Amino acid sequence: MGFDEEWGQARAQASTRMQLASATTHDAAGGGGGSGGDLVHSSSALSAVAKAAYDLYFDLHAAGKLAKENSEAAASSLTGDGFRTGAALSKALGTWGTQVRSLMDACAHIQRHLEGSNAAYHEREMVTETTLQQLKKNFS
């Protein structure tokens, strides 16, 4: 098979795939009877979850700090009065602090990941759109 024949087949296959992709996009938008696309991206939904994780991070910091201050005062008072509960409360406070920091780290990780995913998706969409526009020019 010569180059011209292979090139013609490749163009025909690409055209068929684009028609299928167009039909799938149309189905996902509510027309036709297909199953729709596999990937659905909602920038506003990802941004809302990222903001919630960001807000939770700071809420945890404030609440954790308040609980730490009050618990430290109680542990100190109990220890000063000779109660062993004061030492136990101090130990529990250490665990509490570790758990609060872990939750804060998880919130920060989620927020950064979602923002990064959003940015990467938009960047990839721009590359894909530019590539498709170039291909359209070349085949027109």
BADRENFI-438151 format. One record per residue: residue in one letter; x, y negated, z negated of N, C-alpha, C, O, CB in turn. Coordinates in steps of 0.1 Angstrom, whole numbers, padded with zeros to 4 digits, always signed. Glycine has a CB too. Layout:
BEGIN
AXYZXYZXYZXYZXYZ ...
# end
This chain:
BEGIN
M+0009+0012+0000+0000+0000+0000+0009-0012+0000+0019-0013-0008-0010+0000-0012 G+0006-0022+0009+0014-0034+0010+0010-0044-0001+0000-0043-0008+0012-0040+0023 F+0018-0055-0001+0016-0065-0011+0002-0072-0010-0005-0074-0019+0027-0076-0010 D-0001-0075+0003-0014-0081+0005-0026-0073+0000-0035-0078-0005-0016-0084+0020 E-0025-0060+0002-0036-0051-0003-0036-0051-0018-0047-0052-0024-0034-0037+0003 E-0025-0050-0024-0024-0049-0039-0029-0063-0045-0036-0063-0054-0010-0047-0044 W-0025-0074-0038-0029-0087-0043-0044-0088-0042-0051-0094-0051-0022-0098-0035 G-0050-0084-0031-0064-0084-0029-0072-0076-0039-0082-0081-0044-0068-0079-0015 Q-0067-0064-0043-0073-0056-0053-0072-0063-0067-0082-0063-0074-0066-0042-0054 A-0060-0069-0070-0059-0075-0083-0068-0087-0084-0074-0090-0094-0044-0080-0084 R-0070-0095-0073-0079-0106-0073-0094-0101-0075-0101-0108-0082-0078-0114-0060 A-0097-0091-0068-0111-0085-0069-0114-0080-0084-0124-0083-0089-0113-0073-0059 Q-0104-0074-0089-0105-0069-0103-0106-0081-0113-0115-0080-0122-0094-0060-0107 A-0098-0091-0111-0099-0103-0120-0112-0109-0118-0118-0114-0128-0087-0112-0116 S-0117-0110-0106-0130-0117-0104-0141-0109-0111-0150-0115-0117-0133-0117-0089 T-0141-0096-0110-0151-0087-0117-0150-0089-0132-0160-0090-0139-0148-0072-0113 R-0138-0089-0137-0136-0091-0152-0142-0105-0156-0148-0106-0167-0121-0090-0156 M-0139-0115-0148-0144-0128-0152-0159-0129-0151-0165-0135-0160-0138-0139-0142 Q-0165-0122-0141-0180-0121-0141-0185-0114-0153-0195-0118-0159-0184-0114-0128 L-0179-0103-0157-0183-0096-0169-0181-0105-0182-0190-0105-0190-0175-0083-0171 A-0170-0112-0183-0168-0120-0194-0179-0131-0194-0184-0135-0205-0154-0127-0194 S-0182-0137-0183-0192-0147-0182-0206-0141-0186-0213-0148-0193-0193-0153-0167 A-0209-0129-0182-0222-0123-0186-0222-0120-0200-0232-0122-0207-0224-0110-0178 T-0211-0116-0206-0210-0114-0221-0212-0127-0228-0219-0127-0238-0197-0107-0224 T-0206-0137-0224-0207-0150-0230-0222-0155-0229-0227-0160-0239-0198-0161-0224 H-0228-0153-0218-0242-0156-0216-0251-0148-0225-0260-0154-0231-0246-0154-0201 D-0248-0135-0227-0256-0127-0236-0254-0131-0250-0264-0132-0257-0251-0112-0234 A-0242-0135-0254-0239-0139-0268-0247-0152-0271-0250-0155-0282-0224-0141-0270 A-0249-0160-0260-0256-0173-0262-0271-0172-0262-0278-0181-0264-0252-0183-0251 G-0275-0159-0260-0290-0157-0261-0297-0153-0249-0308-0150-0249-0296-0170-0266 G-0289-0152-0238-0295-0148-0225-0292-0134-0222-0283-0128-0229-0291-0157-0214 G-0298-0127-0213-0295-0114-0209-0297-0104-0220-0302-0107-0231-0281-0113-0205 G-0294-0091-0217-0297-0080-0226-0284-0074-0232-0285-0063-0238-0305-0070-0220 G-0272-0080-0230-0260-0073-0234-0258-0074-0249-0266-0080-0256-0248-0079-0227 S-0247-0069-0253-0244-0068-0268-0236-0080-0272-0235-0082-0284-0236-0056-0271 G-0232-0089-0263-0224-0101-0268-0209-0098-0269-0205-0086-0268-0230-0107-0280 G-0202-0108-0272-0187-0106-0274-0184-0101-0288-0192-0101-0297-0180-0119-0272 D-0171-0096-0289-0167-0091-0302-0163-0102-0312-0165-0101-0324-0155-0081-0299 L-0157-0113-0306-0151-0123-0315-0160-0135-0315-0163-0141-0305-0137-0127-0310 V-0164-0139-0327-0172-0151-0329-0164-0160-0339-0160-0155-0349-0186-0148-0334 H-0161-0172-0335-0153-0181-0343-0161-0193-0346-0167-0200-0337-0140-0185-0336 S-0162-0196-0359-0170-0208-0363-0160-0216-0371-0157-0214-0383-0182-0204-0372 S-0155-0227-0365-0146-0236-0371-0151-0242-0384-0145-0243-0394-0141-0246-0361 S-0164-0246-0383-0170-0253-0395-0172-0243-0406-0170-0247-0418-0184-0259-0391 A-0175-0230-0403-0176-0220-0414-0163-0218-0421-0162-0217-0433-0182-0207-0409 L-0152-0216-0413-0139-0214-0419-0134-0226-0427-0129-0224-0437-0129-0211-0408 S-0137-0238-0422-0133-0250-0429-0141-0251-0442-0135-0255-0452-0136-0262-0420 A-0154-0247-0442-0162-0248-0454-0156-0238-0465-0155-0242-0477-0176-0245-0451 V-0152-0226-0461-0147-0217-0470-0133-0221-0475-0130-0220-0487-0146-0202-0464 A-0125-0227-0466-0112-0232-0470-0114-0243-0480-0106-0244-0490-0104-0237-0458 K-0123-0252-0478-0126-0263-0488-0131-0258-0501-0127-0263-0511-0136-0273-0482 A-0139-0247-0501-0144-0241-0513-0132-0235-0521-0132-0236-0533-0154-0231-0510 A-0123-0229-0514-0111-0223-0521-0102-0234-0526-0097-0233-0537-0103-0214-0511 Y-0101-0245-0519-0093-0257-0524-0100-0262-0536-0093-0265-0546-0092-0267-0513 D-0113-0264-0536-0120-0270-0548-0119-0260-0560-0117-0265-0571-0135-0272-0544 L-0120-0247-0557-0119-0238-0568-0106-0238-0574-0104-0236-0586-0123-0224-0563 Y-0095-0240-0566-0082-0240-0571-0081-0251-0582-0075-0249-0593-0072-0243-0560 F-0086-0263-0579-0085-0274-0588-0094-0273-0600-0091-0277-0611-0087-0287-0581 D-0106-0267-0598-0115-0264-0609-0109-0254-0619-0110-0255-0631-0128-0258-0604 L-0102-0243-0613-0095-0234-0622-0084-0240-0630-0082-0237-0642-0090-0222-0613 H-0077-0249-0623-0066-0256-0630-0071-0264-0642-0066-0263-0653-0058-0265-0620 A-0082-0272-0640-0088-0280-0650-0093-0271-0662-0091-0274-0673-0098-0289-0645 A-0101-0261-0658-0108-0253-0668-0097-0245-0675-0098-0243-0688-0118-0243-0661 G-0087-0240-0668-0077-0232-0675-0069-0240-0684-0065-0235-0695-0068-0226-0664 K-0066-0252-0681-0059-0261-0690-0066-0264-0702-0061-0264-0713-0055-0274-0682 L-0079-0267-0701-0088-0270-0713-0088-0258-0722-0087-0259-0734-0102-0274-0708 A-0091-0246-0716-0091-0234-0724-0078-0232-0731-0078-0227-0743-0095-0222-0715 K-0067-0234-0724-0054-0232-0730-0051-0241-0742-0047-0237-0753-0043-0235-0720 E-0055-0254-0741-0053-0264-0751-0061-0260-0764-0056-0260-0775-0056-0278-0747 N-0074-0257-0762-0083-0253-0773-0078-0240-0779-0078-0239-0792-0097-0252-0768 S-0074-0230-0771-0070-0218-0777-0057-0219-0784-0055-0212-0795-0069-0207-0766 E-0048-0227-0779-0035-0229-0786-0037-0235-0800-0031-0231-0810-0025-0238-0778 A-0046-0245-0800-0049-0251-0813-0056-0241-0823-0052-0241-0835-0059-0263-0811 A-0065-0233-0818-0071-0223-0827-0061-0213-0831-0061-0209-0843-0083-0216-0819 A-0052-0208-0822-0042-0198-0826-0033-0203-0836-0029-0196-0845-0034-0193-0813 S-0029-0216-0834-0019-0222-0844-0026-0224-0858-0020-0221-0868-0015-0236-0839 S-0038-0228-0858-0046-0229-0870-0047-0216-0878-0045-0215-0890-0059-0236-0868 L-0051-0206-0870-0053-0193-0876-0040-0187-0881-0040-0181-0892-0059-0183-0866 T-0029-0189-0874-0016-0184-0878-0012-0191-0890-0007-0185-0900-0006-0185-0867 G-0014-0204-0891-0010-0213-0902-0018-0209-0915-0013-0210-0926-0013-0227-0899 D-0030-0203-0913-0038-0199-0924-0036-0185-0928-0042-0179-0937-0053-0201-0921 G-0026-0178-0921-0022-0165-0925-0030-0154-0918-0030-0142-0923-0023-0163-0939 F-0038-0157-0908-0046-0147-0902-0038-0141-0890-0032-0148-0882-0059-0153-0896 R-0038-0128-0889-0031-0121-0878-0039-0123-0865-0033-0121-0854-0030-0106-0881 T-0051-0128-0866-0059-0131-0854-0052-0142-0846-0053-0142-0833-0073-0135-0858 G-0045-0151-0852-0038-0161-0845-0028-0156-0836-0027-0161-0824-0031-0171-0855 A-0020-0146-0840-0010-0140-0831-0017-0133-0819-0012-0133-0808-0001-0130-0839 A-0028-0126-0822-0035-0119-0812-0041-0129-0802-0041-0126-0789-0046-0110-0818 L-0046-0140-0807-0051-0150-0798-0040-0156-0789-0043-0159-0777-0058-0161-0806 S-0029-0158-0795-0017-0163-0787-0013-0153-0776-0010-0157-0764-0005-0165-0796 K-0014-0140-0779-0011-0130-0769-0021-0130-0758-0018-0130-0746-0010-0116-0775 A-0034-0131-0762-0045-0132-0752-0044-0144-0743-0047-0144-0731-0059-0131-0759 L-0039-0155-0749-0038-0168-0742-0027-0166-0731-0029-0172-0720-0034-0179-0752 G-0016-0159-0734-0006-0156-0724-0012-0149-0712-0009-0152-0701+0006-0149-0730 T-0020-0139-0715-0026-0131-0704-0036-0140-0697-0037-0139-0684-0034-0119-0710 W-0044-0148-0704-0053-0157-0697-0046-0166-0688-0050-0168-0676-0060-0166-0708 G-0035-0172-0692-0027-0181-0683-0022-0174-0671-0022-0179-0660-0015-0186-0691 T-0017-0161-0672-0013-0153-0661-0024-0151-0651-0022-0152-0639-0007-0140-0665 Q-0036-0148-0656-0047-0145-0648-0052-0158-0640-0055-0157-0629-0059-0139-0656 V-0052-0169-0647-0056-0181-0641-0047-0185-0630-0051-0189-0619-0057-0193-0652 R-0034-0184-0632-0024-0187-0622-0025-0177-0610-0024-0182-0599-0009-0185-0628 S-0028-0165-0613-0031-0155-0602-0043-0159-0593-0042-0159-0581-0033-0141-0607 L-0053-0163-0600-0065-0168-0592-0062-0180-0585-0067-0182-0573-0077-0170-0602 M-0055-0189-0591-0052-0202-0584-0043-0199-0571-0045-0205-0561-0044-0211-0593 D-0033-0190-0573-0025-0186-0562-0033-0180-0550-0031-0182-0539-0014-0176-0566 A-0043-0171-0554-0052-0165-0544-0060-0175-0537-0061-0175-0525-0061-0154-0551 C-0065-0185-0544-0073-0196-0538-0064-0204-0528-0069-0207-0517-0079-0205-0549 A-0052-0207-0532-0043-0215-0524-0040-0206-0511-0039-0212-0500-0030-0219-0531 H-0038-0193-0513-0034-0185-0502-0046-0184-0492-0044-0185-0480-0031-0171-0507 I-0058-0182-0497-0070-0182-0488-0072-0195-0481-0074-0195-0469-0083-0179-0497 Q-0070-0206-0488-0072-0219-0481-0062-0221-0470-0065-0225-0459-0071-0230-0492 R-0049-0218-0473-0039-0220-0463-0041-0210-0451-0039-0214-0439-0025-0217-0469 H-0045-0198-0454-0047-0188-0443-0058-0192-0434-0057-0191-0422-0050-0174-0449 L-0069-0197-0440-0081-0201-0432-0078-0213-0423-0081-0213-0411-0093-0203-0440 E-0071-0223-0429-0067-0234-0421-0057-0231-0410-0058-0236-0399-0061-0245-0430 G-0048-0222-0413-0038-0217-0403-0045-0209-0392-0042-0211-0380-0028-0209-0409 S-0055-0201-0396-0062-0193-0386-0070-0202-0377-0071-0200-0365-0072-0183-0393 N-0076-0212-0383-0084-0222-0375-0075-0229-0365-0079-0230-0353-0091-0232-0384 A-0064-0234-0369-0054-0241-0360-0049-0231-0349-0048-0235-0338-0043-0246-0369 A-0046-0219-0353-0040-0210-0343-0051-0206-0333-0048-0205-0321-0035-0197-0350 Y-0063-0205-0337-0074-0202-0328-0076-0213-0318-0077-0211-0306-0087-0199-0335 H-0076-0225-0323-0078-0237-0314-0066-0238-0304-0068-0241-0292-0080-0250-0322 E-0054-0236-0309-0042-0237-0300-0043-0226-0289-0040-0229-0278-0029-0235-0309 R-0047-0214-0293-0048-0203-0284-0059-0206-0273-0057-0203-0261-0051-0190-0291 E-0070-0212-0278-0081-0215-0269-0076-0225-0258-0080-0224-0247-0093-0221-0276 M-0068-0235-0263-0063-0245-0253-0054-0239-0243-0054-0242-0231-0055-0256-0261 V-0045-0229-0247-0036-0222-0238-0044-0214-0228-0042-0214-0216-0026-0213-0246 T-0054-0207-0233-0063-0199-0224-0070-0208-0214-0071-0204-0203-0073-0191-0233 E-0076-0219-0219-0083-0228-0210-0074-0233-0199-0078-0234-0188-0090-0239-0218 T-0062-0238-0203-0053-0243-0194-0049-0232-0183-0048-0235-0171-0040-0248-0201 T-0046-0220-0188-0042-0209-0179-0054-0206-0169-0051-0204-0157-0039-0197-0187 L-0066-0206-0174-0077-0203-0165-0079-0214-0155-0083-0211-0144-0090-0201-0174 Q-0077-0226-0159-0079-0237-0150-0068-0237-0139-0071-0239-0127-0078-0251-0157 Q-0056-0233-0143-0045-0231-0133-0049-0220-0123-0047-0221-0111-0032-0228-0140 L-0054-0209-0129-0057-0197-0120-0069-0201-0111-0069-0197-0099-0061-0185-0129 K-0078-0209-0116-0089-0213-0107-0084-0222-0096-0089-0220-0084-0100-0221-0116 K-0075-0231-0099-0069-0239-0088-0062-0231-0078-0063-0233-0066-0059-0249-0094 N-0055-0220-0083-0047-0212-0074-0055-0203-0065-0052-0200-0053-0038-0203-0082 F-0067-0200-0069-0076-0191-0062-0087-0198-0054-0094-0192-0046-0082-0181-0071 S-0087-0211-0056-0098-0219-0049-0093-0223-0035-0101-0229-0028-0102-0231-0057 
# end
